Amino acid sequence: MKLKAFGNRIICRQGDFGKQVTESGIILQDNSSRSDGITARWFQVWEVGPEVDWLNPGEWVLVSHGRWTESFEYHDDRLPEPEKFWMIDPDGCLGKSYEKPNT
């Protein structure tokens, strides 16, 4: 089964949750379940519906806090192992990047 977006839906992966390490080696602990974790998050776009003409698969999108679904695990032939995916609310998108941003 292939994961397919329809309408104005945006499907993403690689949400910036969990522990992160900056380029300088600073470890940022996971804050997603605490009050200081109420922040916008970056996601990599996997698939966009036909009504989304401003975003393309492979790009990165910054999304307002809470404007995404719960994650779900999915495996695609293009991936070596199952990954977490989210559906993003297009009205919650704040910006985009062609490369993975340094958070």
C-alpha atoms as one frame of an Amber mdcrd trajectory, in Angstrom:
protein
   0.000   0.000   0.000   1.340   3.434  -0.963   0.863   6.429   1.306  -0.901
   9.109  -0.762  -1.965  12.646   0.145  -5.215  14.051  -1.253  -6.859  17.492
  -1.329  -4.832  19.977   0.706  -3.198  17.297   2.868   0.510  17.329   3.697
   2.217  14.165   4.922   5.589  14.556   6.622   8.280  12.546   8.338  11.392
  13.289  10.412   9.672  15.626  12.872  12.242  17.293  15.131  11.123  15.589
  18.335  13.370  13.839  20.805  16.950  14.512  21.805  18.936  16.622  19.337
  22.620  17.494  19.027  23.663  20.873  17.625  26.577  21.294  15.200  28.753
  22.434  18.108  27.937  19.244  20.043  25.445  20.635  22.551  22.825  18.035
  23.491  19.261  19.331  23.658  17.049  16.978  25.657  13.566  16.026  24.465
  11.064  18.616  25.697   8.002  17.515  23.720   5.993  16.483  26.793   6.784
  19.576  28.886   5.526  23.157  28.818   8.792  24.413  27.288   8.160  21.988
  24.418   5.271  24.123  23.171   7.067  25.327  20.089   6.971  25.116  16.303
   8.632  22.013  14.822  10.354  21.219  11.531   9.182  18.270   9.410  10.364
  16.884   6.089   7.616  16.778   3.475   6.917  13.284   2.141   3.802  13.813
   0.030   1.461  16.729  -0.759  -2.061  16.707  -2.112  -2.895  18.253  -5.497
  -4.250  21.442  -3.873  -0.854  22.229  -2.299   1.172  24.113  -4.913   3.656
  25.898  -2.629   5.386  22.909  -1.055   7.156  19.899  -2.561   8.269  16.489
  -1.299  11.757  16.627   0.172  11.434  20.204   1.424  11.288  21.062   5.124
   8.342  22.887   6.657   8.096  24.711  10.002   4.734  23.999  11.642   2.999
  25.846  14.513   2.727  23.838  17.714  -0.098  21.320  17.674  -0.918  21.697
  13.972  -0.003  18.079  13.264  -1.641  14.728  13.970  -0.347  12.040  16.269
   2.446  10.146  14.567   1.843   6.849  12.823   4.394   4.278  11.727   4.631
   3.402   8.053   7.008   1.467   5.835   7.586   2.325   2.185   9.831   0.586
  -0.365  11.916   3.788  -0.512  12.778   3.489   3.190  15.126   0.964   4.787
  12.852   0.563   7.822   9.498   1.852   9.136   9.410   5.521  10.169   7.045
   7.875  11.958   4.824  10.091   9.806   2.464  12.987  10.583  -0.277  14.779
   8.689   0.238  18.540   8.819  -2.412  21.262   8.798  -1.543  23.561   5.849
  -2.836  26.593   7.797  -0.240  25.880  10.500   2.766  26.121   8.189   5.033
  29.049   9.056   7.902  28.652   6.601   9.852  26.244   4.472  13.436  25.357
   3.682  15.029  23.421   0.842  17.614  21.965   3.257  17.286  20.517   6.744
  17.416  23.478   9.141  19.802  23.593  12.076  17.400  23.826  14.971
